[in-house]
Amino acid sequence: MQFLVYDPNQTGEPSEPPTPEFMATMGAFIAEATKAGVIVTTGSLMPQGTRLRLSGGNFTVTDGPFIEVKELTGGFAVIEVPSLEAAIEWSKRFREIVGEGETEIVRLFGPSDFGSA
């Protein structure tokens, strides 16, 4: 199962630079999660996007910003674990490193979730 994990309140703009100790702890956690095959990808969203719309057989492309993407999430991880419970446990470990706040965990669905075609 894959899950999108993110902080819904993170603006993408840190209030102060991370300390060397924080970077070392986070680096060790990411290395462990990568070695365990948990991390699929990590990243962040750019503050503006492009919208593609099909209406009446015609495509239109509009540059944003639309919603404030930076208010949606600053960074995210896609993890692959056997269950929601495992996603919660990995997310707890992450949250212990970054500190107080919220983490949202959303299951992702793909072709493998619907059987073979």
C-alpha positions as MATLAB code, in Angstrom:
seq = 'MQFLVYDPNQTGEPSEPPTPEFMATMGAFIAEATKAGVIVTTGSLMPQGTRLRLSGGNFTVTDGPFIEVKELTGGFAVIEVPSLEAAIEWSKRFREIVGEGETEIVRLFGPSDFGSA';
ca = [
       0.000    0.000    0.000;
       1.198    3.480   -0.788;
       0.412    6.532    1.308;
       0.959   10.252    0.782;
       2.272   11.718    4.023;
       2.469   15.477    4.571;
       2.098   18.318    7.035;
      -1.079   20.202    6.040;
       0.086   23.331    7.861;
       3.636   23.540    6.568;
       4.181   26.597    4.392;
       7.381   25.363    2.775;
       9.237   28.262    4.363;
      11.168   27.190    7.479;
      11.100   29.704   10.290;
      14.817   29.193   10.892;
      17.554   27.107    9.281;
      17.771   23.501   10.518;
      20.548   22.702   12.953;
      23.330   20.259   12.071;
      21.916   17.896   14.721;
      18.469   18.004   13.100;
      19.950   17.347    9.659;
      21.955   14.381   11.004;
      18.907   12.884   12.742;
      16.679   13.393    9.696;
      19.386   12.003    7.404;
      19.652    8.848    9.518;
      15.862    8.423    9.522;
      15.617    8.863    5.745;
      18.508    6.427    5.208;
      16.789    3.839    7.417;
      13.408    4.293    5.702;
      15.047    4.081    2.267;
      16.972    0.933    3.192;
      13.745   -0.610    4.523;
      12.056    0.127    1.175;
       9.511    2.465    2.786;
      10.274    5.715    0.952;
       9.063    5.806   -2.643;
       9.749    9.522   -3.169;
       9.874   12.817   -1.332;
       9.474   16.347   -2.585;
       7.651   19.612   -2.313;
       5.171   21.530   -4.410;
       6.025   24.668   -6.339;
       3.904   27.641   -5.267;
       2.189   27.900   -8.659;
       0.788   25.427  -11.142;
      -0.798   25.066  -14.558;
      -4.396   24.027  -15.089;
      -5.473   21.909  -18.073;
      -9.184   21.829  -18.906;
     -11.112   19.904  -21.581;
     -14.514   21.408  -22.283;
     -16.644   21.018  -25.404;
     -13.821   19.119  -27.117;
     -11.350   22.001  -26.646;
      -8.352   22.183  -24.351;
      -7.374   25.313  -22.483;
      -4.189   25.752  -20.483;
      -4.095   28.422  -17.780;
      -1.125   29.388  -15.643;
      -1.773   29.792  -11.922;
      -1.627   30.515   -9.156;
      -5.034   29.125   -8.323;
      -5.269   27.982   -4.714;
      -2.285   28.870   -2.633;
      -0.372   25.626   -3.121;
       2.104   26.716   -0.443;
      -0.830   26.634    1.979;
      -1.676   23.098    0.908;
       1.685   21.572    1.770;
       5.334   22.490    1.771;
       6.714   18.995    1.441;
       5.544   15.433    1.164;
       6.636   11.816    1.081;
       5.130    8.838   -0.686;
       5.753    5.730    1.373;
       5.059    2.074    0.674;
       4.130   -0.036    3.674;
       1.871   -3.041    4.251;
      -0.870   -1.192    6.162;
      -2.215    2.089    7.505;
      -0.901    1.069   10.917;
       2.635    0.834    9.512;
       2.215    4.245    7.831;
       1.163    5.686   11.193;
       4.203    4.212   12.946;
       6.662    5.598   10.362;
       4.875    8.959   10.491;
       5.140    9.040   14.288;
       8.896    8.572   14.011;
       9.099   11.404   11.469;
       6.948   13.700   13.616;
       9.144   13.004   16.665;
      12.100   14.351   14.668;
      10.415   17.467   13.225;
       8.463   18.312   16.371;
       4.920   19.206   17.245;
       2.350   19.628   14.511;
       0.091   17.569   12.310;
       0.732   14.911    9.704;
      -1.905   13.762    7.251;
      -1.755   10.262    5.832;
      -3.740    9.583    2.666;
      -3.839    6.238    0.882;
      -2.942    6.303   -2.790;
      -4.611    3.941   -5.236;
      -3.053    2.673   -8.436;
      -3.594   -0.075  -11.013;
      -2.309   -2.792   -8.692;
      -5.144   -1.996   -6.264;
      -7.747   -3.010   -8.832;
      -6.376   -6.393   -9.903;
      -4.933   -7.327  -13.244;
      -6.489   -5.939  -16.401;
];
